[in-house]
Amino acid sequence: MKRSIKAIAACLSAVMIAPTFAACSGGHGGRTEIEFWYAAGATDSKIIKSMVRAYNECQGVEDGVYVSADNRQKVDKSSLMIDAPSVVMIKDENFKAWAVEGLYHDMTAYYDTDAGSYSESDIPESLTNRFRIDNNKKDGKINAGKGAALQGVPFGSVSMVYYYSKGALADQKVNVISATEEELAAKAEYANVVAHGYAEYKEKPFVGAEQSTNLAGESVYKVFNNRIAMNWDEYRYFSKMFTRAYNETSPTTYGITQHWWFSYGWSVGGDCIGYNTSTGKYEFTVADTKPNYLVTAADGVTLAGSKYAAGEIVRYEDKSKITDKGAFAELPSQYDALTEFVRTTVPVDKVVDTIENNEKVCGYGISTATDDHSAATLIDGTAAMIASDQSAVTSLSVTYQDKYDIAPALQYKRYEDGSVYYDGDKTFDNQYLKVIGEKYDGDVKSASGKVFTGAPEKVGGAEIKGYEATFSKADALVIPERSDPAAYEAAWKFIRWAASAEGQKLYMKTGNAPNQTALAFGADYVNGVEGKNYWAFANGAKTGSIGDWSYFVNGKWVNDWEGIFNNQLRGGYYTIQQFLNEKAAAANSAIGKVDIFLNGRK
């Protein structure tokens, strides 16, 4: 039974002022007592225990359930075995491995008939799907994702975002704003601002904007919007601006430190795996050279029974079914995305790959050449921006508290007439970002050319852009199969509350994004830390996908190739072809043996 808003508010108020756990007489009023095990640091542990206290004093009374919370520091497989507690919080990287051993109790029936105030419709599919999996094989495969059994309930997540130095941007006189596309359209003060993550303007775009000189020596207004994803060109140019080898006035040695490539390959609809329907096996597609396709037909298309709406990207298994390309726009292939990503991390004197006519493609030299994406590289001035997950907040908040902010991961997007132009040979040295309000003839600046407006490129019924894509890590609440069966229902009642809006309002005080989309984008979370753009974390929770190490039973399928990928390849010591020659066969062999089928976007 759902309680009134006043009743909920009264409970929460009581919890906020209560100094200790409430203790009911007579064995907690005859309620069913259950144990909840979790793993958290000291600060987060206090918050989780306050959640439990809130439940016990309010909803738990109505449910007839009393919860004892125990921070076990590390929750492992043994927590689900003999004498297991009624509820356990586990990480998504372990979820499937323990699911296939039958260690979770299926909660599907509870959700279907007794959901309470919990609803998957309030949560991103990328979170709910990763905790759905069947135990029994069908046609030799275990179905995971959409439509599978509910064996875990999402309990918040952390995602990859960009942390940037406010001082570095101020040094280069970059004007920083925070406005979504909807907010730009609604605010008169931003009437002349285009929805770009980073852009340069010929004319003053808003009152108070400061003018400065760009890399091409032009007087412009530089604008960075920390609530809109940069496209690949903007990100590359932004990084160039803060790399001293290209800009002697840069306050940092490099523009970025970059580790994960999800925002490249996943943005154009690809992956490191693809399902071959004819063989019934997954294939290693990290460098697939076939282009990806975006649906542009206003009414969408159907490919062999699979329906795609305008703006959706065709999945790997359906690309070969396209016969009439008139309803699609071509997007970069996985190989293109991989090449662009690796070029951001490789020095200029090292080869990323050798292509047609023996042409060597080299790095941009805009990132540290190491795997170091820690907060220290931002703090010490090595880089102006780092890619990291929410773990960086802990380090930054100690010595860099007022000196950084946060922005969303990048996204593949195209603008009318392209984003860049060249002053001389078409090399990275001579490549610049087009200035909104200037005239260009194709990719050359020209007084007789066309004014660049920065408007998105559109074909048919769709803008030509990829998905917003990043990776996220998530926790789930599960009921161990080997816990007390008499307490299964009580465990479910606590789980559905903890994952509902009421429970997540308390959980989000940890700083992790709540699973509820409305809460994540609400003022209490987005503005919860003064001066920090937690909107980026909320957006990451919405757009994040499970990491490739968590796709199948465990991460062993990536172990054989990820070391060379993350070190030799991204450092410029291997070319893409050398990497494939050495590791593609082994990766295909490993991936061809998996017996889990991933249904729906991960």
N, C-alpha and C positions, 0 to 999 in steps of 0.2 A: 504494500500500500504506500502510495506517495504521500508525504506530509506537506503541509502548507509551507510557503516561504517564511512566514513568521515563525513557525515551529523550528525550521532549519536554522534561522538566524538566532533564535534563542539558544539552541544547542551549541552553535559555534561560539556565541558570546560566552557561554558558560565554560567552554573549553579554554578560551583565551585567558580567562582569569583563574582557572583552576591550577593550583601549584603542583598537584600530584595526580596520579591515576585515581579515578573514583573506585571505591571498593563497596560493592553491594553486600548486604548481609545474606546469610543463608546460602553460601556457595554461589554468590552473584545472582541471587534471586531465582535459582533453579535453571539458569540459562545453560545451554550447551557450551562448554569451554573448549576452545581450540588454540593451538599454537601456530604462530606465524614466524618463519625464519627468513631473514634477509641479510644482505651484506652491504654495509655503508660506512662512510667515515663518521667521525664524531658529530659534526654539525648536521649532516643529513640524517643520522640516526635519531637525533633529538626531534627532528621534524616528522620522521616516520612514526616515532612513538607518540607524538602529539596527534597524528592521524588516528592511531589505534585508540588513544584516549577519547577522541571525538566520537569514534564509532561506539565504543563501550558505553559512553554516557548518553548517547542519543539513539542512533539507528539500531545499535546492538540490542537495546532494550526492546524495541519493537520487533526485532528479528528473533529475540530469545537466544542471542549468541554473545559470548564474552571471549575476547581475544587477548592472548598473552604474546607480546612481541619479543623476539630474541635476535639480537644482532650477532651473527655468527662470523663476521668479518669475511669469511670465504664460504660460499655455499656451493658445494660440489655434488657429484653423483651420489655420494654416500648419504647425503641429506634426503634422498628419495628412496632409500632402501629400507632396511629394517627399522621399525619404530619411527617411521617418518612423521613429521608434523603435518598438520592438516593443510597448511598453505605454505608455499615456498616461492620466493622471488628468484628467478634465474635469468641469465643473459641469453640473448638470441643466438650467440655463437655456439652455445651448448644445447639449444632447444631440440633440434632434430635428432641429434645423436642419442639423447635420452628418450625421445618420443618413440623411436623405432624399437626400443627395448621394452616398450609397454609400461613405462614408469609413471605416466600421467593418467589421471582419470578424465574421461571424455565429458566435457561440460556442455555439449551441444543441446541435449535435452533440457537442461536447466535454462539455457539461454532462450530456447524456443518457447518455453512455457512459463518461465519465472524470471524474466530479465530485470524486473524492478525498474530502476531509473537508469540502467546501463543500456546503451545502444551502440552497435558498431557503426551506425550511420553518422554518429558524431565524431568518428575517428578516421584518419586517413587509411585507405585500403592498404597502403604499403606497411602499416603497422599491424592491422588485423590479419592480413594474409600470411604474415611470416609466422604466426602462431597457430595456424590451422594445418593439420596433417592427419592423414588416415593411417591406421596401423596395418590394415590388410592390403595386400597387393592386388591390383587389377591389371590383367594383361602384362604381368611381370613388373609393374611399376607401383610405387607408393605415391598417391596424389598428395601434393602439398600446395597450400595457397587457397585460392578462391574455391569455395564449395566443399572443402575438406572439413574434417571434424575439428571442433573447437577444443583445443587442448591447452591453450594458454591465453590469457587476457592481457593486452598491452598495459604497461604501468609507467608510461613516460619514456622519453628518449633523449639522446644527445646526437648532434649532427655536425658535419663539417661546415664551417663558415670561414670567412676571411676576417682576420684581425688586422687593423691598420693603425699606424702611428699618426695621431692627430698633429703632432709637432712637425712630422715630415711633410704632411699635406699643407700645413700652414706655411712652412718654409718655401714651398713652391707656389704659394698663393692660390691654392685650390679652394674654391668655394664649396663647402659641404652643406648639403640639404638632406632632409629625411622626408620623403613623400612617395607614396605608392602611386601607380598610374591613376587610380581613382582620386586620390588626394590632389594630384597635379591638375586633373580636370576640374576639380571642385573649387580650387583656391585661385582667386583672381590674381594674387601676387605672382603666381607661377604660370600665367597665361602664355608666356613666351618660352617656357621651359619644355623641352621635348623629353619623352620617357626613355632616357638612356641612363645606364649606370655611370658612365663617364662621358662627358662631351665638352667640346670647346665651341664658343660662340663668338661671332664677329661683333655683334651688338650686345649691350648689357641685357641679360635675360631677366633680371629682377632687381628691385631696388636694394642697394647695399652690396651688390656683387663687385668684387675687386678685380681689376684688370692686371694682366701680367704677360710675360713673353713665353711662348711655347717653344718646343724643340725646333720648329722651322723658323724661328725668329719673328713670328707674327705676334702682334698685340691682340690678345684674346681674353675671354672670360672662361676660366676653367671651372667646370661644375662636376662634382662627384656626388651622386645620390646613393645613400647607403640603404635604400629600400627598393632599389631596382637592380637586377643583375646586369653586370657588364657583359657585352658579347665578346667573342674571342679577340676581335681586333682592338676593342677598347682596353681589354685586359692586357694585351701585349704592349700596346702603346703606353698605358699607365705604368707598366713595369719598366719600360724603356726610360720613361721620364725620371724614374728613381734609381736608375743604374748609372753609376758615376762614369763608366766607360763611354756612355752615350751623352751624358749631361754632367759636365764638370761642376755644376753648382748643386748637384744632388746631395742632400744631407746623409744619404745612405749609400752603402756600397752596391747593393742590389735592390731591385724592385720587389722581388717576391722570394718566398721559399714555398715550394710546391711539392706535395707528396702524392696525393690521390688524384686519379684521372677520371673519376666518375662524371664530373661536370663536362668532360669532353665526349667520351664514348657513349655514355648513357644519355646525354642530351640529344644526340642525333638518333636516338632510338635503338642503338646497338648494345652490345654487351661483350663479355669475354667468352660467353657461351651462346650457342644457337641450337635449336632442336631440329633435327633432320627427320621429318615425318616418314620418309621412305625407309629409313633404317631403324627408326625408333630409338636413336641415340643422340646425345648431345655432342656438339663439335666445338673445338677450340676456335673462337672467332675473334680473338683479340686484334688480329690484323686482317680481317676480312676486307678484300678490295672491292667488293660489290657495293654500289651506292645504296644509301637508304632512301626511302621515299615517304614524302608527306602527302597526305590526301588533301587535295584542293577543291574537289567537286563539292559544291554547296550542300548537296543531299547525301554526301558520303558515298562509299562504295562497299561492295561485298566481294570477298575473295574466297572462293571455295567454302562458303558458309560462314566465314568470319566477317563481321560487319565493322566498318571503320567510319567514324564521323570526320567531317572536315577538320583539319588541324591535327589529326592523329597520325602516328607514324607506323608504317607497316612492319609487322614483326618479321624476324629472320625467316621463319618457316613459310611465310606467305609471299616473300619478295619474288620468288620464282614463278608465282602464279599471275603476276601482272602481265597482261597482254597489250592493253591500250594505255600508254603512259600519259595520255592527255588529261587524265584526272589526278595526276600526281606532280609534285615538284621534287626534283632530285636534291638530296641532302648529302653531305660528306659521308664517305664510307667509314668503317671502323679504322681502317688503315690511315685515312686522312686525319681522323680524330687523334689516333695514337701518335702520328707524326707531329702534329701540332703540339700536343702535350709534351712529348719528349724534347722538342726543340726549345720549349720554355725552360727546361732544366739542364740542358747540355751547353757547355761553353762554345764560343764561336769557332774555336780551332779544332773541334771534334765533329766527326761525321755521324749524323743520325741515320742516314741510309743513302744508298746509291740507286738512282732511278734510271729512266731511259737515257740513252746516249752517254751512259757512264757519268751522268751529272751527280755531283755529290751535294746532298742536302745537309747543312750544318746547323748547329744550335744557335739560339739567339743571344745567349750569354746574359740573360736578365735575372737569373736565379742563382742562389748558392749551388755549388756543384756537389754538395753533400746531401745526405738524407735528413739533415737537421731541420726540422720544422717546429722546433720548440719555441716557447715564449722568449727565450734568451736572445734569439736572433732579432726580435723586434725591440727588445729592451736595450740591447747594446748597439743598435743602429746598423746592424748588418743588412737588414731588409726593412722596407717600408710597409710590407704586408706579408702576413703568413697565413697559410691554410692549416687549420687545426680544428679539433672538436672542442667541446666545452671544458675539457680538462685544462686548457690553457688559462681559463679564467682564474684558477687558483693561484698560479704563478704571477700573472699580470696584476692581480688585485693587491699583491703584497708591495711591490716596488714601482708599479707603473699605473696605478689605479686611475688617475685622471688624465692619462696620456694616450689612451687607446680607445677605439670604438670598434664596432662590428658591422659587417656587410654580408649580404648573401653570396652564395657561390655563383659562378658565371653560367651563362646560358648561350647556346648557339642561336643567333638572331641575324637576320639580314635587313639592311635598309636600302631604300630606293637609290640606285646608282652606286651602291657600295660604300664602305666605311673609310677606305684608305686611298691615298694618292701617293705618287712618287715624284721626287725632285731629283731627276737623274736616272741612272740605271735602276732596274727593278730589283734592288737588294734591300735587306732589312735596314741597312744604314740609311738609305734614302727614303724609307717608308714613313709616312706621317698620317695622322688621323685627320679626316676631312673636318673642316670647321663649318659649323652651321651658320649659313648666311653668306658664305663665300661661293665663288663660281668655279666649276670644274668641267672639263671635257673628258668624260670617262675617268681615268685614274691620273689625270694631269691637271694641274691648276691652270685656269684660263679665264681671262677677263671676258671672253665672248662665250663662255660655257653656260651651263645650267646651274642655278642656285641650289646648293645642297640644303635640304630641309631637315634631314634626319628622320623623315617619315619611314615607318616600317614598310618593307616590300610586301605586297599582297598579290596573290594569284587566286582567282576564283573566289572561293569562300573562306580563304585562310591566309593569315599572316605566315610568312616563311620564317619559322622559328622552331627550334627543338624544344624538348621538355626542360623545365627547370629540374635539375638533377644534382643531387649530392648523395652522400652516404650517411646513414644514421645507425646508431647502436641503440638497442632497446631492451628493457627488462620486461618480463612477463610474470604474472602470478599464475601458479599452477596448483592443482590438487594432486599430491602424490597418490598413485594407485594403492600403494602399500601403507597409507595412513588408515586411520580408523574409519571403516565404511559408515558407521553410524553418524559420523560427523561430516560426511561429504556435503550434505545440503547446507549445513551451517557454514562450511568453508566457502561454498558458492555465494552465500548471502554476504559474507564479508568481502569477497572478491568483487562482486558486482557493485558494491558501494565504493570500495577503494578506487575502482576504475571509472566511476561515474563522476559527474561534474562536482558533486559535493566533496568526494574524497580528493579529487585532483586539485581543488582549490587550496587544499592544505599541502599536498605533495609538491606543487609547483614552487613552494617556498625554498625547495632545494636548489632552485635555479635551473634544473632540468625542465625541458618543455613538457607540459602536461599532455596527455594523449588526446584530450578534447580540443578540437580545432578552434571552437569558439572561445574557449578559455585561453588558449595559447595566443590568440590575436587580441585578446581583451586587454584593457588598460592595466589591470592589476599585474599581469605578467610582462607585457611589453614595456611598461614603465616601472616595473618592480625594482630595478636597480637604477638609481638616479644617474642620468647622463649616459646610459648605455643603451644601445639599440638592440634590445632583446627581441625585437621584431624579426631579426635575422634568424634567431634560434627557432622562433615559431614557424617561420617559413621553411626552415630546414626540416622540422618535424613533419610538415605537410608534404614536402617534395622529396624527402630522403628515401633511399632504397637500402635494403639489407646489403651488407658487405658480401663480396663474392666468397669470402672464407666461410660464410654461414649458409650458402646455398643448399648444400647437401648434408649428409650425415655428420661430417666434420670438415675441417679445412685441409685435410691431407691432399686433396686433389690439386691445391695450389702450391703446396709446399715445395714441389720439385722445380717450379719455374719462377716463383715470386722473388726469390733471392736475387737472381740475375736481372729480372725485370726492374726491381727497385734499386739496384745498385749499379751493375755494369751498364745496363741499357740507359737508365736515367742519368748516369754519370758520363756517358759518351764513350765508354770503353767497348761496348758492343754496338753494332748497327742493328736495326730492326731485323734485317735478314739473317744476321748471325744469331740473334736471339731465337728466331724461328727455326733455323737449321738445327740448333742445339736442343731446343725445348718443345717445339710444336708436336712432334711425334709422341713424346712421353705424356704431354698434356692431353692429347687426343685419346691416348690409350687409357689414361686415368679417368677421363670424363666419360668415355664410352662405357665404363663399367658401372656407373652410378645407377641406382634403381629408384631414384626419386624424380618425379616429374613436377616442375614448378608451374602452377596454373595461375595466370594473371601476372600483372606487373609486380615485381618483387618489392 
